[in-house]
Amino acid sequence: MAGIKNYLSLVKFSHTIFAMPFAMIGLFLGVTYGEPVYDSYLQNQLYGYLHPFAVTALLVVICMVTARSAAMAFNRYLDRAFDAKNPRTAIREIPKGIISPESALRFVILNSVLFVLSTWFINPLCFYLSPVALFVILFYSYTKRFTMLCHLVLGLGLSLAPIGAYLAVTGVFDWLPILFSLSVIFWVSGFDIIYAMQDVDFDQSQKLHSIPASLGKERALQLSTVLHLLSAACIITAGVYGDFHWLYWIGTVVFCGMLIYQHSIVKPHDLSRVNIAFMTANGIASVVFGVLVIVAMLL
């Protein structure tokens, strides 16, 4: 039977670092710029032991972890035949037989149920929207079979983090968290294009769709640059719209600097540093930006 460590590896748990800081930004936006509403059953039951915001924050973290785990495990389950053929992905848990496809699917179902259940404890709007969120993040796994815009669908899935967390606190939509969600769409889509450059030949041989496979590496990298410029524009617009503390702008410089850095080390003819661009640069961008934005709001 596969252990917890294998399931954490299956879903690349460390990659939670990309979206989680933006979810935390959404939470604190709700407190700082919105009107918090704490009237769920769980918040009322735990009142006196935990502050309602702490309960909401814990539930949002559970939602983030379970939704992402469901999405990643479903992707591995659905793509298991392709992963077995691709030398880069043949070492993954399902192709190697470490985790069976049936176990992976049960893991998807379990995390999906926990996600929906967690939203029920937050507020009615989050609960009613939870099937929509699940559809988006699970549907992504199908998109590479018919559209090169799969990267944008992945970005859309992760972009639910800030607006979803804001809804958890306030129960209403607002423009500021939407701006952060837009920045996530463009940011994630851009770096996923870079990551997909590693599999151009394989994707073309299997008739799988991606922007690098459809447009070529050079044009794909140019489009990734445009998407990252749009992401930076959304971050700057949000900063102006929200009239943040000056620490926000330091975070913006770091975030944009990491975008520039990853494009400086990845070239169409040299993909040897893609993993540095993907994990290190984007991890630093997300965490440092998230911390500085939250501190800016607290100040």
N, C-alpha and C positions, 0 to 999 in steps of 0.2 A: 504493500500500500504506500502511495506517495506521501511524503511528509510535508509539513507546512513550508519548509524551505523550498521544496520543489514547486509548490503552488505559487509562492512569492516570486520565484524565478519565472514561472509560466506567464505571469501577468506583468513582469518587469516592474515590481513594486517600487523600485527606486525612481522610476520615471514619474511617480506621483508628484515629484518635486516641481514639475512643470506647471500644473494647474492649481495645486493646493494654495500657493501664495495668493493667487488671484481670487480664490474662494474666500480667503481671509480678508482680502481687500474689500470684497463685497459685503462681508459681515460688518466690518467697521464703517463702511460707507452707510450702512443701514442705521447705525447708531449715531453717526456724526452728522449726516445730511438728511436722513429720513426720520420717520416717527415710529420707533419700535413698538411692536404689538406683541405682548406676551400673554396669550390666553389659552394656550393648548392644555390638554389634560395633563400631560407629563410635566409641563412647566408649573402648573398649579400644584401638583402632587409633591414636587420637589422643592417648592418655595419654602424657604427657611433653612434648607440644607445647601442649596446651590442657587446662585443668582440666575434668573431666567435667561440672561444672555449666555451664561456658561452652558446651560442646558442646550440652548439653540446651537451654540458653537460646536458642542460635542456631537449633536445630531447631524450637523452639516459635514463634519469630518467623516462620520460614518457613511453618510450619503456619498461623499466623494470617493471614499475607499471602495465601497461596494459597487457603485456604478462603474467606476473605472475597471475594477476587477472583473465584473461581468462582461464589459466590452472587450477587454484584452483576451480573456479566456475564450469568448465566443469567436474572436478573430483567429485565435490559434486553432480552435476546433474546426472552423469552417475552411481554413486554409491548410489543413494538415497534409493534404495530398500535394499541394504546391510546395509546402515547406520541405517535404521529404525529397523533392527533386532538386531543390536549390541548395548548392553546397554551403552557402552562407547561413541558411536556416535549418539545415538537416540536423543540427545538434540540439534543436529545441526539444522540449520535454515530450510532446506527443509523437513526433517522428522517431525519437529514440526509444519509445516504449516506456518511459519513466512514468508518464501519466496516460491512462487510456482515454480515448475519445469520449467514452461514456462517462468517465469520472469528470472530465473537463466540462461536459455539458451539464452534469449535476451541479458542478461548482458555479456555472453561469446562472442556473435557475435559483440556487440558494442565494447568491448575491443580489439577483434581481428582486427576489422577495424581500430580502432585508432592506434593500434600497426603498422600495415602495412603502414598507412598514415604517421606516424611519421618517419618511415624508409625512405620513399620517400623524406622527407625534409632533410635527412642526406646526403646520397650519393647513386649513382646507385647500388653499390655492396650490401650495406645493404638492399636496397629495393628488389633486385633480390633474396637475401638469406632469406628474411623475411618469405616466405611460408615454407621454410625448417625448420626454427626455430619454427614456429607455429606447424608444423606437429610433431616435436619432443616433444614439451611440452604438446600438447594435446593427442598425442598417448600414453603417459605414463599412462593415466587413464585406458587404456585397458589392460595393460601388466599383471596386477595381476591376470587376468583371464586365462593366459596360460603360464607364466614363473615366476620362482622364482627370475629371474634377474631384476625384476621390479625396485629394488633399484638403480641399475646401470643406468637405463633409466632416473630415477628422477635426479640422479647425472649429467647425460649428459645434461639434460635440464637446470639445474642451471649453469652448466659449460660454457654455451654460454655467460654468463655475461662478463667476462674479455675479451675474444677474440672479442665479438661483440662490446664492447665499444672501443677497440683498432682499429677495422675496421672503426668505426664511425669517428675516428680522422684521420687515415692514409689511409684507403681504401685498405690496403694490409695486408697479413698474416705475422706473424713472430713467431719465436720460443719462445721468452720470455712470451708473453701472453698465448701461448699454454701450457707452463709449469704451469702457474697459473690455466688455465682451467682444466688441468689434476689433479691438487691438489684439485680442487673443486669436480670433479667427485668422487674421492676416499673419500674425507671428507664427502660429503653429503650421498653417498651410505653407508658409515660406520655408521653414526648416524641414518639414516633411518632404518637400520637393527635393531638397538637398540630400536627405537620407535616401530617397528613392533612386537617386542617381547610381547607387551601387548595383541596382538590379535591372538596369536597362536591357541588357542582352537576354536575361532570363525572362523578363516580362514580355518582351517581343516574341520570344520563342513559344511562350505559353498563351499568347494572345490576351495578356492582361494589360489593363490600361493604367497609365500614369502620365504625368506631364513630361518627365524626362524620356519615357519610351515613345511618346507621341511627337514631341517637338525636338528632341535631341538634347544633349547635356548643356550645350552652350546657351540655347534659347531658354531652357528650363531654369538655368542659373540666373538669367536676366529677369525672368518672371518672378523668381524668388526674391530678387532684389527689390522689384516693384512692390511686392506684397509686404516686405519688411519696411519699406518706406511708408506705406499706408499704415502699418502698425505703429510706427513712430509718430506719424501724424495724429493718430487717434490718442496716443498717450499724451502728446503735447496739448491737443484740444481739450482732453479731460482735465489736464492741469490748469489750463486757463479758465475753463468753465467752473471748476471746483474751487478756484482761488486757494490752492493749497499752500502750506508752509514751504519755505525754501528747501527743506530736505527732500521734498518731492522732486525738485528739479535735479538734485544730485542723483537720485534714483533714476531719473529719466536719462541723464548722461551715461550712467552705467549700463542701463538697458540698451540704449542706442549704440553704445560703444561695443557691447557684446555682439550686436547684430553686424556691425561693421567688421569686427574681428573674424566672425565665422565666414564672412564672404571673402576675407583676405587670405584665408588659409585653404579654401576649397576652390579648385579649378577644374574645368571640364576634363582636362587631361591628367589630373592628379587628385585622386579621391582618398589618398592615404590618411588624411586628417579629418575625414568626415565624422568619425566618432567623437573627436575632440570638439568639433563644431556642434554636433548634435547634443551631447551630454554635458560637457563642461561649460561651454559658452552659454547655452540656453539655461542650464541649471543656475549659473551665477546670475544671469540676467533676471530670472524669475525670483530667486530668493532675495537678492540684494534689493531689487526694486520693491518687492512686496514688503520687506521689513521697513525700508525707508518711508514708503507711502503710509504704512500703518502708524509709524512713529510720528510722521507729519500730521496725521489726523488727531493723534492723542495730544499733540502739542497745540 
